[in-house]
Amino acid sequence: GQSLEQPSEVTAVEGAIVQINCTYQTSGFYGLSWYQQHDGGAPTFLSYNALDGLEETGRFSSFLSRSDSYGYLLLQELQMKDSASYFCAVSSSSGNTGKLIFGQGTTLQVKP
Amino acid sequence: GAGVSQSPSNKVTEKGKDVELRCDPISGHTALYWYRQSLGQGLEFLIYFQGNSAPDKSGLPSDRFSAERTGGSVSTLTIQRTQQEDSAVYLCASSRKTGFSSGANVLTFGAGSRLTVL
């Protein structure tokens, strides 16, 4: 099966940098994705890493280390609107379907 | 359609009743997922329809749950003899690609169907 671990809550102040970690265990790992979900809203795609290293998209960056089964989402210049839940998700070849399995999510609270 | 449409947005039912939840994915999206999200929790995988291949039903929690996708488009999730623990938001998502193709991990979610079982 698959399992993912993320911190349940993170708090940071506006303008700061925050890192949300994700460790995973899965057979047939294929890639790590990140999604954002505002309270009461639908999850939206943020980023995807299939290879080791850093992917940057504006204020958000995502990192993957396949050898360590570890990744993180880095949010810079935090804004109040970044307060949301952030989910990592693994694409796994387990069962040969490539389905996307999500972690329990990290609630980020940005304070003024 | 322009987005993933789910109906009903809210459903209140009595324990033991059957419910049907509908998902209309983005036109042309070959992959369709159902997830369940309890209050403040993560997204629990239920079922994955991957184009013409057999669906991955490995996440369905019991035989009371079933889903079908007709004509490669609309999907219906059916819960029979509902229990209070079935109360949750049921999210549908679709993707242009399936399996291990580039882009298969980019899901567009619907707004969800909130199910309350009394």
Boltz contact constraints between the chains, C-beta under 6 A:
constraints:
  - contact:
      token1: [A, 30]
      token2: [B, 100]
      max_distance: 6.0
  - contact:
      token1: [A, 31]
      token2: [B, 105]
      max_distance: 6.0
  - contact:
      token1: [A, 33]
      token2: [B, 105]
      max_distance: 6.0
  - contact:
      token1: [A, 42]
      token2: [B, 109]
      max_distance: 6.0
  - contact:
      token1: [A, 42]
      token2: [B, 111]
      max_distance: 6.0
  - contact:
      token1: [A, 43]
      token2: [B, 109]
      max_distance: 6.0
  - contact:
      token1: [A, 45]
      token2: [B, 106]
      max_distance: 6.0
  - contact:
      token1: [A, 48]
      token2: [B, 105]
      max_distance: 6.0
  - contact:
      token1: [A, 91]
      token2: [B, 105]
      max_distance: 6.0
  - contact:
      token1: [A, 95]
      token2: [B, 56]
      max_distance: 6.0
  - contact:
      token1: [A, 97]
      token2: [B, 48]
      max_distance: 6.0
  - contact:
      token1: [A, 97]
      token2: [B, 50]
      max_distance: 6.0
  - contact:
      token1: [A, 97]
      token2: [B, 56]
      max_distance: 6.0
  - contact:
      token1: [A, 98]
      token2: [B, 99]
      max_distance: 6.0
  - contact:
      token1: [A, 98]
      token2: [B, 100]
      max_distance: 6.0
  - contact:
      token1: [A, 98]
      token2: [B, 104]
      max_distance: 6.0
  - contact:
      token1: [A, 99]
      token2: [B, 48]
      max_distance: 6.0
  - contact:
      token1: [A, 99]
      token2: [B, 56]
      max_distance: 6.0
  - contact:
      token1: [A, 100]
      token2: [B, 105]
      max_distance: 6.0
  - contact:
      token1: [A, 101]
      token2: [B, 45]
      max_distance: 6.0
  - contact:
      token1: [A, 102]
      token2: [B, 42]
      max_distance: 6.0
  - contact:
      token1: [A, 102]
      token2: [B, 43]
      max_distance: 6.0
  - contact:
      token1: [A, 103]
      token2: [B, 42]
      max_distance: 6.0
  - contact:
      token1: [A, 104]
      token2: [B, 42]
      max_distance: 6.0
  - contact:
      token1: [A, 105]
      token2: [B, 42]
      max_distance: 6.0
